[in-house]
Amino acid sequence: MSSHYRCRRGFTLIELLVVIAIIAILIGLLLPAVQKVRDAAQRMTCQNNLHQIGVALHAYHADRERFPAGLSVALDDGVPGNGGSGAILKSSCPQCSQPPVHGVWGSWLTMILPYVEQGNLYRQLDLSGREYGYSLGDNSPGATVVPTYICPADYVPKTTIAYGAYRFGVNSYFGNAGTKAWPVSVASFNGVLFYNSSVKVVDIMDGTSNTLLAGERYSKDQAIPDAELSDWRGWAWTNYNSGCDHLGDTSWPMNSPGSVIGQDARKCNFGSAHFNGVNFALCDGSVRFLSMSSVASIVNYQRLSVRDDGNPVTFD
């Protein structure tokens, strides 16, 4: 028979196994590289988000000669018209002040919307509406997802969260409230963005390049149910108890687990899914990637969050 019609020999089982093993090894070598590229891209996107947020905060300051209140909420001080649903009780927070603008309700993320190319959304908001006035239902303005407010590496099981009939678009970023953000009754008020704050650049006595302005939050903790972290992060959620949605603090090191620091402290803990650190916007407009090793100690970390303690921390 002519060799033209002879059957061609196929791969043996051993040859197939060798090829599969080689492919598996190649995949194993490539996956870490792919993961590193993805992590780097997510970190860069997050830094860009914080850069835009920092620019927006300074643009707000340029227009009003102060940064926005971290959370603008009425203070019920016994004067008729100052109380009502969602207000801060003076008895629970004697050191609290009235918001910079009377009758305005909203987080710092709400107030900078016009400066992150969300002017149309901002114009839909009735800031005199108490608590959840602009978050009534799926199609309400407060349920809108703002891409700049979400880090691609964050744990975001859903981009709109529900609380009864109310709906809130989520966020991945905290304003720096200082060493203690929330609850309001124990807040420190020594950061830059806190309850009814009205901080100016000149008030940042430790230097704008030495003071945190905003940073990341990571909403995943094996010790805490999802609903207790990922559902407390609406940029439009506004009342006396919503500080854990908008405000972060330095009571504990970054990315501290809830099993160590407790559920309430974890809600205001700066953190991220980026490897070994967290992105922060500083008060000079720069963005830095910080870790506990880069700030050297919890003491330095807390000093970075306090605007005027006389102990500025400089970077190498």
N, C-alpha and C positions, 0 to 999 in steps of 0.2 A: 504494500500500500504506500502511496506517495506520502512523504512527510507533511505535505500540505494539509492532509486530513487527519493527522495524528492529534489526539486530545492534548490540550495544554495543561500542564500540572498546576493545580491551585495551591494556596497557602496551606501549610500544615497547621495543626492546632497549636503547636509550640510557637511557630512563627507569628500566628495571630495574637497569642498571649504576649509575646515580646513587643509587638507593635502597640497593643493596648497599654502595656506598661510604660512604654516610651511616651505615648500621648498623655497618660496620667501624670507622669513626671513633668512634662512640659506645662501642663495645666497648673500643676502645683507651683511651678516656678513663676508662671505668669500672674496668677491670682494676687499675690502680695503686691506686685507692681501695679496692677489694675486698681487694687484697693487704695494704694498710696496716691495714685493720680486722682481717684474720685475724692478721697479725703482732702487733698490739696485744693481741688476745685470747690468743694463745699466750704472749706475754710475761707477761700478767697471771696466767694459770694457773700458769706456772712460778714466779712470785713467790709465789703462794699456796702452792705446794708447799714452797718454801724456808721460808716463814713457819711452816708446820706442822712442818717438820723442825727449825727453830730452837727452837720451843716444846717439841718433844719432847726435844731435847737438854737443855734447861734443866729439864724435868720429871724427866729421868733424874738430872741433877745434884742436884736438890732431894731426891730419894730416897736418893742414895748419896754426896752431898757431893763429887762429881767427875763429869766428863764420861766417857762410855764410852771404852774403848780404841779408837783408830782401827782397829786390827786386833789381836785377842787371839789370840796364837799361843804355844805352849810354846817355851821356850828350852832347848835341849839344852846344859846347862852341865857335863855329866859326872856329875851326881848321878843315881843310879838312879831311874827313874820320870819324869824330866824330858825325856827324849829321845823318839825314835820318829818315825814317818813324818810329814812335813810340818813338823817343828819347825825353829826357827832354830838354826843351829850357832853356838855361842859363838865359835868360831874365825873365822867369817866376819863376825861383828858383835860385837866386844868390848864396845861401849858399850851393847848391848841389855840390857834388864832382863826379868825374868819378867812375865807378865801380871798385872794387878791382882788377879785371882781365879784361883788355880791350877786347872788342869783345864778351863777354859772356853775354847771356840773360837768365834770369830765376829767379824764386822765391826761397826763402829758402826751401820750400817744394820740389822743383825740385832738389836742390843741395844735400839734405840729402837722396835721394832715395837709393843710394848704402848702406846706413847704416840702412835702414828699410827693408832689404831683397828684394830690388827692383833693384838690380844691372843690371839685364838683360834689364829692362825697361830703366834705365838710359843710357845704351850703345846705345839705339836706338835714342837718342835725339841729334840733331845738335844744340848745344848751341850757335852757331854763327848765327843761323837763327833768323832774327829780328822778334820781336813781336810774331806771331803765327806760326812760321816756323815748329813746330812739332805737330800742332793741326789741320791739314788739313784733315777733314773728320772723319767719324765714326770709322774707323779702325786705326787712327793715334795714335802714342804713347801718345800724350797729352790728348786723350779721355779715357785713361785707368783709371779704378776705382781702387784706392789704399785703401783697407779696413782699414788700420791703420789710414788713414786720415779722417775717418767718424765716428762720435759719433752715437751710436744706438738710442740715445734719440733726436737727432737733427731732424729738419724738413727737409726732403729730398724728395721732390715730384718726382725728377728724379735724377739719379746718374750721368748722362752726360748732360751737358747743351749745347745749340746751340747758335752761334752768326754768322749769315750768313752761310757761308760754313764751319766755324770752329767749332770744338767740344772740350769740356773740361770736364775731370773728376772732380768731386766736392770735396771739403774739408770742414771740420767742425772746423778747428783750425787756429788761428791767431798767428803770431809772435808779440811780444811786441815792438811796435814802439815808446812807450812813451806817452806823454800827447796829442799828435795830430799826427795821422797817415797819413791822406789823406784829400784833394788833396795835391799834391806835393808842390804847391805854398805856402801852409800854414802849412806844416809838421813841427814838433818840433825837430826831429832828436835827441831826448834825451833818447830814449829807448835802446834796444839791437839789434833788427832786424828792420831796416828801409831802405829807399831808398839808395842804394849803400853803405850800412854800412860795416864797417870792424872792428867790436868791438872784443876786446880780453878780456879774463877773468880779466886781470890786470886792464882793463879800468873800471871795475864794482866796483867803489870805495866805494859804499855803502854796499858792501858785497853780495856774490852770494846767500846767504840764505835769503836776504832781497830784492831781485830784481826779478821781473817777467821775464820769458823767452818766454812762449807761453801759450795760453789759448783758451777757447771755444768760438764759435760763435753760436747763435741760429737764424736760418733763418725763423722765423715766427713772423709776426706783423700784428695785425688786421687792423692797420691804413695804411699799405703800401702794394701795390700789390705784389704778389708772385714774379713776374718777376724782381722787383726792389731789392729783397734781395736774393732769392734762386738762381737766375741766375748770381749773382756776387760772384763767389766762386770757380773758376777753378784754380787748383794748377799749371797749365801750362800757365795761361793767363799772358802775360808779355808785358807791355808797360808803358809809363809814367803815364797812368791813371788807372792802375790795382792795385793800393795800397789797395783798398777796398776789393780785393779778398784774400789778404794774410796777411794784417797788421791790428792789433787792437790797440786801444788807451784807455786812461782813462779820456777823456774829460768829460764823464758823468758816473753816476753809472751803474753797471752791469744791464743788462736787462732793460735798459731805453726804453720806448715806443717811436716810431717814431713820434707820435702825440705831444710829449713833446719836443724832441730834434731835430726833423727834419730828413728828409730822408737820407741826406748825412752822418750825424753824426751816425745814426742808422746802417749804413753799416759797420762801424768800431767799433761798440760797443760790448765789450765782454758780453757774456750771455749764457744761457743754458736752457734746459727743465727740468733739475734736480730740485728737490724741494729745494728752498731757497738758491741756491748758484751755483757757477761755479768752474770747475776744472782748475787749473793752474799748469804748470811746472815752477819751479823756477830755477835760474841759477846755483844752487848747485846740480841739478839733481833730487831733491825731487818733489813730486806732492802734492798739497794742495787743499782742497775744501774751497773756500772762499765765503763769503757773505758780503754785505755792513755792516752788524752788526758786523761781525768778524774783519773787518778792521777798524771799529769804525767811519770812516768819509771819505768823498770824498778826503780830504786832504791827509790822510794816503794812500788811494787807489792810488792816483797819485804819491805819494812818492815811492810806491812799483814799479812803472813803470819806474822811472827815475834812471839811473845807478850811477849817481855821483853828486847828489844835496847836499850831506852832511847831509841828514836827513833820516837815515836808520830807517825802521820800523821793530820792532822785534815781534815775535809771542810768545804767552804764551805756 
